[in-house]
Amino acid sequence: MAARLEGMNKEFGTTICVSDSVCEAVGPGILVRPLRTVQVKGRKHRFMIYQLLGFNDSDDPEIAVRGEDAKLAAMTRDASASFERGDFAEAGRRYRKILDAFPDDPVAKSLLAACAKEVQAVNA
């Protein structure tokens, strides 16, 4: 599973992806943002994957939650909820808002492209 999640980093431009089961096990000790629901080879069920943004209450600057991370996580949760509902036009608007606030965000860029692809498929 870890190898599959590591491969997801390339798709989203992230460093560390974790599964929903890791998030549940760790609880509020970490700050994550949802990426998308996936199904990986060797698994029957789809599950949400998340980008690890940082560890709450850490004094280590390399792993601590940074100033704007909570805002980014909240904005991504809203966009992801629209995406997972299949409202790709709304998800696209929300990912554009993320890019307005965080212009270099590779996750928002990747998922905005996925939204455009889904909207195009529906309109075809």
Beta strands, then each sheet from edge to edge (+ up, - down):
strand 1: 17-19
strand 2: 30-38
strand 3: 47-55
sheet 1: 1+ 3- 2+
end
